[in-house]
Amino acid sequence: MTAMRFPIGIESFPVLREGGFVYVDKTEYVRKLVDGNGYYFLSRPRRFGKSLLLSTIQAFFEGRRDLFKGLSIDSYPYKWDRHPVFRLNLVNCDCSSPTGLDSILNAHIVEWEREYGRNTDEWDFPQRFYGCIRRSVEKTGRKAVILVDEYDKTLVASIEDAELNEVFRERLKPFYATLKAASDYIRFAMITGVSRFSRLSIFSDINNLYDITSDKEYAGICGITADEIRAQLSEGVAMLGKGLELGFEDTMAELKKNYDGYHFAAKSEDIYNPFSLMSALSNKEIGSYWFLTGTPTFLLKALRATDMYLPDLNRDKISDLVLYSSDSYMTDPVPLLFQSGYLTIKDYDRRRKMYTIGVPNLEVEDGLYRQLLPIYLNRPEGRTNRVIDSFLNDVEDGDPEMFLTRLKAFLADIPYELSQCRPEIYFENNLYIIFKVLGCAVEAEYRTASGRIDLLLKTEHYIYVMELKLDRPAEDALRQIETKDYLIPFAADSRKLFKIGISFSHVTRNIDSWVIA
């Protein structure tokens, strides 16, 4: 039996099909698209298969039926006519200046002009683009297909430079407006990117652009579902399980825990991260694959600057209007964190039109907090990791005294200007990140019958119940644990229980004292 070949990083449908790589059949979605509206917009996180989807659509409109043999769309009675296809890919654009955008737009247009010619009165990019589309139809007798990959590359890359960002917007808007001007010549158009936050301003002139980003019918168009894994990748799962010394269902559970959990529409099915899933099956090892391909540090810094209570990342409620369209990432980075794949939809209240969002899976959670730790604590990652190892030893050895002693010294070294959020939020966020990175089971504001525990930490042998007080004695915090019977839910647990009252000072921005019982 030939071993399965997994397409890690392959975004070309012809290369994938001709090379004998695994292809999870998405052509039923392609059929719906080509039979439908005609102008589409789709936002998905990076490495989620957007480029492969556009390559598949390109091959369809180029009439390459041989590539679709055995796939769902092959059973439909299409003529497989060859259309002129204009594929604009901004992924490799130099976004440091407008010259980079001009260069990549010109390179694409020059290539199209070699194929379809150029009139001397076409002097700017929109006119030249329009001319190419019109002449392609006149030359071939068939309407054109427009595919735009990573439309927002320059906009996301320049998000911290408002002046440059506005220049990019001003140049892209008239270019994309060509899609409306040339609509009589266009059979199909699709625009993809990571964010939705700039869609309205950039494409406001295109009034027939159908946004399928949150359309439940297209929730699985990118990414992989559990049913698709079982139907098309079961051999790979079995081989991974062999390497992990797990049965098939236990291996599926590991994949689900690490890579599943994405929802792009309310009440939609779970979607696995395709890059991480394929990488795990290829390497026969569970790992942090997606997070290692790049992290937008500006988003993590924005999260630090907004004074957000980090446990809320797993239970925040947000309206659909805010979730899908926000340029104010410095005041609220949650929408862009969602659109970029670091958060996902957990639930939806139809009556209130409010989404509950959260971190999708273990890979993202672990990667996110590991990336946040040096930003919040202002230390190089290597040095931070050494301190974290010491913290882990302390909590696993049942030594809260040493843990708190180390923590106080650790916090004392953070520059004053980095601790200017609300004192209680500053302290609880730092504790929460540390415990998350330790890999411990940690819950903030854990609800009991008589109140809420500030922080609850569980290890294999110990349970730590922590109450925090700002500018009040640590004894008050310990007394609250006792008087509110916070330990009752754990009475039957065989692990040793620690009650810890902690006093935090807003003056020193550090632990003032603690009491352990």
N, C-alpha and C positions, 0 to 999 in steps of 0.2 A: 504494500500500500504506500502510495506517495505521501510524504509528510505535507501537512498544510503549510502554505506559505502566507505569512501574515504581512499585510502592506503597511509597514511602519513608515510614516512620512510620505507615502506615495499618494499624490493628489491628482494623478492623470488616469482617467478611466481607461483609455486605450492601453496604457502601460500595464495597468492592473490586470485587465482582461487578457491581453496577449501574453503577459508574463505568468499566467496561471496562479495569481494571488487570490486569496480569499476575498470574495465580494458579497457583502450582506445586501441582498436585493432591495433596492429602494426605487425600482422603476415603476412601481404602482403609483408612487407619489409623482414621479415625472409625468406619467400618463394624465393624472389629474391636473397637473399644471398646464401641460400643452393643450389640453382640451378645454381649459377654463378661461379666465379673465384676460390673460395676455401680458399684463404688467404686474410684477410681483416684487415685494421687499421681504427679506428674511434676515433677522438678527439671531446669531447664535455665538456662544463663546468660541475662543480660538481652539484649534485642533479638534473641532467637532464635525468636520466633514463638509464644510461649505464649499471649499474649492473642488472637492471630488464631485459634489452634486452638480456644480456648474459644468464641470468637464463631462459629466454624464449627459446633461442636457445638450451640450455642444455636440457630442457624438451623435445624439439622436437627430438633431437638425442638420447635421452633415450627411445624414443618410447612411450611417455606418451600421447597418443592420447586423452584420456579422459579429459585432461586439456584443450584441444583445441576445444571442442565441441561448435559449434555455431560461431566460429571465421573464418576469411577468409581462412586461410590455411587448414581448415578441409575439404573444398570442393575439394581439389586437390588429385589425386590418388597416394599418397605416400604409401610405404609399412610399414612405421613406424618401421623400424628395430632399434634395440637397439645397439648403438655404445659405446665403451669405451670413457668416457669424462674426460679430465684432466682440472680442473678449478683452476687456480692460481689467488688468490686474495691478493694483496699487501696493501690493504687499512688499515689494522691494524698493519702494519710493524713499528717497532721501528727504526726510521731513525736517531737516534743520533750517531750511530756507525755502522761499517760493520757487527758487531756481530748480530745486529737486523735483517739485511737482510739475513744473513746466517741462523739464527734461523727460520725465516718464510719459506725460501726455503726448509730447511731440514724437517720442519714439514709437508709440503705438500708432499714431496717425500717419506717420511716414510709412510704416509697414502697410497700412490699409491703402494709402495712396499709390503705393507700388502696384497693388492689385487692381485698384479701381480708378486711378488717375486723379488729377487735381486741376482745378480752375485757378487762374492767376488772380481772380478777384476775391478768392477766399483767403483772408489774411489772419484771422484769429482762430483759436482752437474750436470754438463752437461752430463757426462757419465751415471749417475744414471737415469736422466730424459730420455735420449735416450733409455736406457734399459727397462724402464717401458713402454714406448710407443711401442717398438718392441714386448715385451712379451704380451702386451694387445691385439695386433692384432693376435698374434699366439694363444692366449687363446680363443678369441671370434670369430675369423674368419672374423672380420669386422674392417675397418680402424678406427683410433682414431680421436677424436675431441679435439682441444686445445683452451681453452678460457682463456685469461689473462685480469684481471680487475685491473685498476689503475697501469699500467706498470710503470708510471713515478712518483709514490708516493715518492720514495727515492730521485729522482733527483730534484723534485720541493722542497722537504723539506730541501735539502742540498744546495740550490742554492746560499746561501750566504757564503758557505764554499767550496771554489774551490777545495781544496785538497780532502775533503771527497766526494764531487760530482764526482771527477774523479775516486776515488776508486769504487764507486757504478757503474759507467759506465763500468769500466774494469771487474767487476764481472758479470754484467747483460748481456753484449754483447755475451760472449761465451755461456751463458745459453740460450739466445733467439736464438742463431745460431743453436741450436738443431732442431729448426723447419725446417731448410733447410736440415740438415743432415738426419733427419727422414722423409723427404717428401714422400718417398715411402709408409710410414705407416700412413700418415695423410689424412683424408677425408676432414677436414674443420678446419680452424684456424681463430680466431678473437682476436685482441688486442685492448684494449681501454685505454684511459687516458684523462687527462685534456689538456695537452699540446702536440703540435706537434714539439716543439723546439728541442727535443732530438731524434726524430724518426730516422733521417738519420744516426746519429752516432751509435745508439744502434742496429738498424736493417739493417745495410748496407750489411750484409751477406745474407739477405733474399731478393733475387731479384724478387720474385713473389708476394710481399706484395702489395695489391691494397688498396690505401688510398682513402676512400670514404668520408673523412671529408668535403671536399668542392664540392662533387659531387651533382649537383642539384637533381638528381634522388633520392638521399637519404637524402635530406634536412630535411624532417619531420620524420626521423627514431627515433629520440628522441625529447621530447617536444610534444606540442599539438597544432594543428591548429584550426582556428576559425570554419572550417567545422566540425571538430571532436567534438568540444564543442557543436555545435548546434545539431549534430546527436546523440551524446552519453552522453552529460552532461547537457542537457537543464533543466532537473528536478532540478539539483543542482543549476543552475543559477537562476531559478525561486525562489528557497528557499532563496538564498542569497539576491535576489532583495526584497523579502518580509521583510527580516531583515533590509535592507537599505532603505526601503520604496521607491523603484524605480521599474519602469516597466522593462520588459525583455530587451528591446533594450538599455535602459539607463544603466542597470546592465552590459550588454555586453560591453558598451562603457567604463565603469569604469574598467572592467577587462583588456580591451585592453590598456587603458592608463597606467595601473600599471604593467602589466605582459607580454604584447605582445612586438613585435618589434625586435625579434632575427632573423637574417639572416645568414646562414652558407654557402651560396653560392651566387654568383652574380645573381640578379634578381629572387631570390627564394621567396616562400611564407613566410608570417609572421609566427613565431613560438612563442608560449606562454611558459613561464617558468612553467614546470609541477609541481614542488614542491610548488611554491607560489600559483598557480592556485588551486591545490587540497586543499591546506591549507585554502585558502580563502573560498572555497565552503564548506569545513568541518566545519570551525569555523563560517561561515556566517558573515564574517567580512573582509574588505580590510585591509591588514597589510603588514609590511615589513618582510616577512617570510624567503626568500632565503638569504638575506643579514645577517640575525641574526644567520645563521648556520655556519658562519666562514668567515673571511676576511684575505687574505695573506698580512700582514702588510709590508712585505719586498717589495711588489710591490708599495704600497702607499709611502713608504719611498724613493724608487727609483724614483718615479714620482716627489717627492719633490726635490731630488738631481739633476735631469736632467735639471732644469731651464726651463721646458716646460710651454708655455703659456696655461693655463687651458681651456680657451674658445675653443682652437683648438681641444680639445677632441671630440667636436661635429661637427667638419668639417675637420679633418685632412685627408690628402690624402697620400696613401701609396701603394707601388707596391705589387703585389701578392707574389713575392719572399721574401720580408721582412715580410709581414703580417703573413706568415705561417711557417717561419723557422728563428728564431733568438735566439741565446744564450746570446746576449749582452743586457740583460734587464736593466743593470745599466746605459747604454748610451741611450737606447731607450726602455722603458717599454711598449710601445703601443702594440707590437705584443702579448706579454704575457697577457696584459690586455684584448685583444681581445679573445685570446684562453681561458681565464679563465671566460669569460662571462660578463665582465664589459664594454666592447665595442662590437659593432657589425657592420655589413656591412650596410651602408645606400644607397650606389649607386656604380655603376661600369662603368668606361669608357673603353669600349672594345678596342678602337683604341690606347689609351695610356697604357692600361693594368694597370689602377690605380683604387684603391678602395677609396671611401669616407667612413670613419668610424665615429661612434658616440655612445653615450650612448643609450641603447635600450629602456628604459622605465622609468617611474617615480620612481618605487621602487629602481632601481639601481642608478638613479641620486641622489635621496635623501640620500640613504645609502652611496654612494660614497663620496659625499661632507661632510656629517656628520663625516665620518671616516677621511677625509683629514683635517678637521678643526683643531683638536688638534695636528696633526702632523705638519701642517704649522705654527700654532701659538704657539706651545710648551706649551700647557696648558692641565691639566687634563680635561677629558670630562665634569665632573660635573661643574667645574668652568667655562668652556667655554660656557656651556648651559645657565648659569645665565647671562653672558654678552650678549649672543645672544638674550635672552628675552628682555633685555634693548634696544638693537639695533632695534628689531622689533617694540617695542613700539614707538621709536623715528620716524621711517619712516612711520608707520601707522598713527601717530598723526600729521604728517606734520611738524616735527621739525628737519630739517637737521643740524641746528646749534648744537644742543645737540648730534646728531649722530656723527658729525665730531669731536666734543670735546671728546666724549667717545673713538672714534676710535683712535685718536692721543695718548691718554693715554694707550690704549690697545696695540698699535704697539710699544710704547716705552719700553714695558716690555719684548719684544722678544730678546733673546740673539743675540749678534752681529754675531756670527758664523752661525746662522740659516738664516741670511738675506744676504748671500753673492752671490746670483744670481744677474742678471742685475737689477738695482734699479726699473726701470719702470715695469718689469715683476713681481718682488717681490711685489710691491704695488698693481698692478692690479689683480694679482692672489689672494691676501688676500681679497681684496674687492669683487671679484667675488665669492669666496667661501662663504664669509659671507652672501652675498645677496642670493645665492643659498640655503643656510641652512635656511634663513629666510622664504623661500617658496615664495619669490616674483618673478615676471616676470622680469628677467634681461637678457640683451643682451649686448655683448661686440662688439665694432666696428660696431655699427648699421649704415647701409648705408642709406644716404639720397641723394637727387639729387645733392647736392653741397659738399658732403664730408662724413666722418664717425664719428659718435658720439662715444667717448671712452667707456662710460658706460651709458646705458639707464635702468632705474628702474621704474617699474610701480606697484602701489598698488591700492586698491579699489578707493581711493579718490585723489591720487597724482601721478604725473609723475615727475621724477627727471632726468634731462639731465646733465651729468657730463663730463667735459673735464679736462684731467690731463696734467700737464706740469712738466718736470723734470728740476729743478734748474732754473726755470723761474717764473716770477711773476704770481700769481693767476689771476690777472687782464687780462693777455694775454690769459689765458684759457677762461675766460668769454667773452672776446672780440671775440674770434674765434666762440663761440656759436652764438653770435649775428650777426657777419658779414657773416657767412655762412648759416644763416637762418635755423639753426637746429630745430627750433620749428615749422616750417611750417607744417610738417606731422601731428602735433598734434593740429592744430588750431581749428578743429571741435570737439575736445575731451572736455567733460565737466569737466574733472578733473583739479585740480589746478596744474600749471606747475612751477617747480623750475629750474632755471639755476644756475649751481654750477661750478665755476672754482677752481681747486685745484692745489697747488704747492707742489711738493714732492722733498725733498732734498736727494741727493745721499750721503751726508756726514753723516747726522743723521739717514738715512734710515727711515724717517718718514715724516709726513705732516709738511710742513713749514707754510703754510697759506692757506686760502680759502676765496672766495667771493661768496655770495649767492644773487641772484636777482629773 
